[in-house]
Amino acid sequence: MDTTPRPCSDWNTARKANLSTVVQREWVYGYLSGLRDAILAHAKQDIYGLLPTNENIVSLVNTHCESQPQDTVNNALRSLLDRMPEPR
């Protein structure tokens, strides 16, 4: 399995060419779902209710990747999580 972080530049190229948009979005949702499960298992905190809507998540990734094409999609999602309030 290739675990190399996906560059934002590839995200931008695919999005602008309308290539695999659904696949990209589903990957983002799967990544966050797995991260949510890991946080729940290790920290006993559920971040699910703190996540923005699916449309806002994709918009945030798009904005991050447009402004920082040298970064990775993983980092864009971590940036989103860093800005969320602490789970209770």
KEZA-258092 format. One record per residue (C-alpha): residue number from 1; residue in three letters; x, y, z. Coordinates in nm, 3 decimals, decimal comma, padded with zeros to 5 digits. Each point is the difference from the previous one (the first is absolute). Layout:
<rs>
[r NUM ALA [X Y Z]] ...
</rs>
This chain:
<rs>
[r 1 MET [00,000 00,000 00,000]] [r 2 ASP [00,133 00,346 -00,091]] [r 3 THR [-00,016 00,220 00,309]] [r 4 THR [00,177 00,298 -00,156]] [r 5 PRO [-00,189 00,320 00,093]] [r 6 ARG [-00,182 00,144 -00,298]] [r 7 PRO [00,125 00,342 -00,103]] [r 8 CYS [-00,239 00,290 -00,013]] [r 9 SER [00,122 00,074 -00,352]] [r 10 ASP [-00,145 -00,336 -00,114]] [r 11 TRP [-00,325 00,075 00,185]] [r 12 ASN [-00,021 00,337 -00,179]] [r 13 THR [00,076 -00,148 -00,342]] [r 14 ALA [-00,260 -00,275 00,034]] [r 15 ARG [-00,262 00,239 00,139]] [r 16 LYS [00,049 00,256 -00,277]] [r 17 ALA [-00,013 -00,269 -00,268]] [r 18 ASN [-00,308 -00,153 00,163]] [r 19 LEU [00,187 -00,331 00,034]] [r 20 SER [-00,106 -00,239 00,273]] [r 21 THR [-00,166 00,271 00,211]] [r 22 VAL [-00,224 -00,257 00,165]] [r 23 VAL [00,299 -00,226 00,073]] [r 24 GLN [00,192 00,290 00,154]] [r 25 ARG [-00,291 00,100 00,220]] [r 26 GLU [-00,061 -00,357 00,113]] [r 27 TRP [00,370 -00,033 00,086]] [r 28 VAL [-00,024 00,312 00,217]] [r 29 TYR [-00,306 -00,133 00,180]] [r 30 GLY [00,167 -00,338 00,050]] [r 31 TYR [00,315 00,164 00,134]] [r 32 LEU [-00,198 00,203 00,252]] [r 33 SER [-00,208 -00,302 00,096]] [r 34 GLY [00,313 -00,203 00,071]] [r 35 LEU [00,154 00,287 00,191]] [r 36 ARG [-00,320 00,037 00,201]] [r 37 ASP [00,009 -00,370 00,090]] [r 38 ALA [00,367 00,024 00,104]] [r 39 ILE [-00,065 00,303 00,222]] [r 40 LEU [-00,301 -00,173 00,153]] [r 41 ALA [00,199 -00,317 00,070]] [r 42 HIS [00,306 00,174 00,145]] [r 43 ALA [-00,136 00,314 00,164]] [r 44 LYS [-00,361 -00,109 00,059]] [r 45 GLN [-00,112 00,321 -00,173]] [r 46 ASP [-00,247 00,007 -00,287]] [r 47 ILE [00,066 00,280 -00,249]] [r 48 TYR [-00,286 -00,097 -00,233]] [r 49 GLY [-00,241 00,265 00,124]] [r 50 LEU [00,267 00,269 -00,030]] [r 51 LEU [00,074 -00,058 -00,369]] [r 52 PRO [-00,135 00,252 -00,249]] [r 53 THR [-00,242 -00,112 -00,269]] [r 54 ASN [00,139 -00,210 -00,284]] [r 55 GLU [-00,025 00,296 -00,239]] [r 56 ASN [00,193 00,222 00,242]] [r 57 ILE [00,269 -00,264 00,049]] [r 58 VAL [00,060 -00,021 -00,375]] [r 59 SER [-00,009 00,380 -00,028]] [r 60 LEU [00,263 00,028 00,275]] [r 61 VAL [00,224 -00,254 -00,173]] [r 62 ASN [-00,044 00,184 -00,330]] [r 63 THR [00,091 00,333 00,160]] [r 64 HIS [00,301 -00,145 00,182]] [r 65 CYS [00,131 -00,177 -00,308]] [r 66 GLU [-00,050 00,304 -00,224]] [r 67 SER [00,197 00,221 00,236]] [r 68 GLN [00,266 -00,264 00,078]] [r 69 PRO [00,040 -00,229 -00,303]] [r 70 GLN [00,334 -00,129 00,134]] [r 71 ASP [-00,176 -00,141 00,309]] [r 72 THR [-00,189 -00,331 00,028]] [r 73 VAL [-00,368 -00,081 00,027]] [r 74 ASN [00,075 -00,174 00,331]] [r 75 ASN [00,141 00,325 00,138]] [r 76 ALA [-00,304 00,190 -00,126]] [r 77 LEU [-00,221 -00,234 00,205]] [r 78 ARG [00,226 00,023 00,304]] [r 79 SER [-00,026 00,377 -00,025]] [r 80 LEU [-00,378 -00,035 00,006]] [r 81 LEU [00,019 -00,217 00,311]] [r 82 ASP [00,239 00,242 00,171]] [r 83 ARG [-00,260 00,277 -00,032]] [r 84 MET [-00,286 -00,205 00,146]] [r 85 PRO [-00,109 00,049 00,361]] [r 86 GLU [00,108 -00,264 00,250]] [r 87 PRO [-00,240 -00,295 00,030]] [r 88 ARG [-00,180 -00,034 00,331]] 
</rs>
